[in-house]
Amino acid sequence: MLIAAINSQARLVFNAGREWLLARWIGRVQAPRQVPRNAIFVFVGVAGAIIVVWALGHLIGGHSGSMNPLSFFDDSGTMGTILVLVVYFLANLALPFYYRKFRPSEFGIVKHVVLPVLGMVAVVIPMYYLVKPGQPAPLDWFPYAALGIIVVSVIYAVFLTRRDPGVTDRVGSIVADE
């Protein structure tokens, strides 16, 4: 299972390198088997750094008793869920605008307004329980960490589009063309 996870996530990192969202060298493959070795190293390095930061946070925060793989899985799953819910919410929000602008002949009120609004409502409920104040550590700082990740992501997106305005047209195009 770990090999499958590394392969799938490294593929995302590799594509980001090919599309110039990350450094180009990350999107290169090694001959003769065409292995995206750079992307694998980057993914495993970042994943390792996340584990080290989590462990140090527990040691510094005095939570060394709960430092086991199940606690890490629970913590990382909760943190990741916050970010995934933000993506789902924004995707539902963007859907009607996308269809109105790029596919107006296919636009339907129920399909492209009512259902996405229901999707946003469905996302708000678990999000509230994940970010509500007064949760025990480390859950109490997850909303701030998620907000930091979102802010850094937006700043990086602005930087990329100013550096290369065509990047928004390229994102996903390599995968879609294969």
QUIQUI-V892051 format. One record per backbone hydrogen bond with DSSP energy under -1.0 kcal/mol. NH is the residue of the N-H (numbers start at 1). CO is the residue of the C=O. E is the energy in kcal/mol with one decimal. If there is no record, write none. Layout:
nh=[NH NH]
co=[CO CO]
e=[E E]
This chain:
nh=[5 6 7 8 9 10 11 12 13 14 15 16 17 18 19 20 21 22 26 27 28 30 34 35 37 40 41 42 43 44 45 46 47 48 49 50 51 52 53 54 55 56 57 58 59 60 61 63 66 67 68 72 73 74 75 76 77 78 79 80 81 82 83 84 85 86 87 88 89 90 91 92 93 94 95 98 99 100 101 102 103 106 112 113 114 115 117 118 119 120 121 122 123 124 125 127 128 129 130 131 132 141 145 146 147 148 149 150 151 152 153 154 155 156 157 158 159 160 161 162 163 164 167 170 171 173 176 177]
co=[1 2 3 4 5 6 7 8 9 10 11 12 13 14 15 17 16 16 23 24 25 35 30 30 35 36 37 38 39 40 41 42 43 44 45 46 47 48 49 50 51 52 53 54 55 56 57 58 63 64 66 68 69 70 71 72 73 74 75 76 77 78 79 80 81 82 83 84 85 86 87 88 89 90 91 94 95 96 97 98 99 103 108 109 109 110 113 114 115 116 117 118 119 120 121 123 124 125 126 127 128 138 141 142 143 144 145 146 147 148 149 150 151 152 153 154 155 156 157 158 159 160 164 166 167 170 172 173]
e=[-2.3 -2.6 -2.7 -2.6 -2.5 -2.7 -1.6 -1.3 -2.0 -2.9 -2.6 -2.0 -1.8 -2.3 -2.3 -1.0 -2.6 -1.6 -1.6 -1.7 -1.0 -2.7 -1.1 -1.5 -2.2 -2.0 -2.6 -2.5 -2.7 -2.8 -2.4 -2.6 -2.8 -2.5 -2.2 -2.3 -2.0 -2.4 -2.7 -2.4 -2.5 -2.8 -2.6 -2.0 -2.5 -3.2 -2.2 -3.1 -1.7 -1.3 -1.8 -2.2 -2.6 -2.4 -3.0 -3.2 -2.2 -2.2 -2.6 -2.7 -2.0 -1.7 -1.4 -2.5 -2.6 -1.6 -2.0 -2.7 -2.5 -2.6 -2.5 -2.3 -2.1 -2.3 -1.7 -2.5 -2.4 -2.2 -1.9 -3.2 -1.1 -1.4 -2.9 -1.6 -2.3 -2.6 -2.1 -2.3 -2.3 -2.3 -2.3 -2.4 -1.6 -1.9 -1.3 -1.8 -2.3 -1.4 -1.5 -1.8 -1.4 -1.5 -2.1 -2.8 -2.4 -2.3 -2.3 -2.4 -2.6 -2.5 -2.3 -2.5 -2.4 -2.5 -2.5 -2.4 -2.4 -2.8 -2.4 -2.0 -2.3 -2.7 -2.2 -1.3 -1.7 -2.5 -2.1 -1.9]
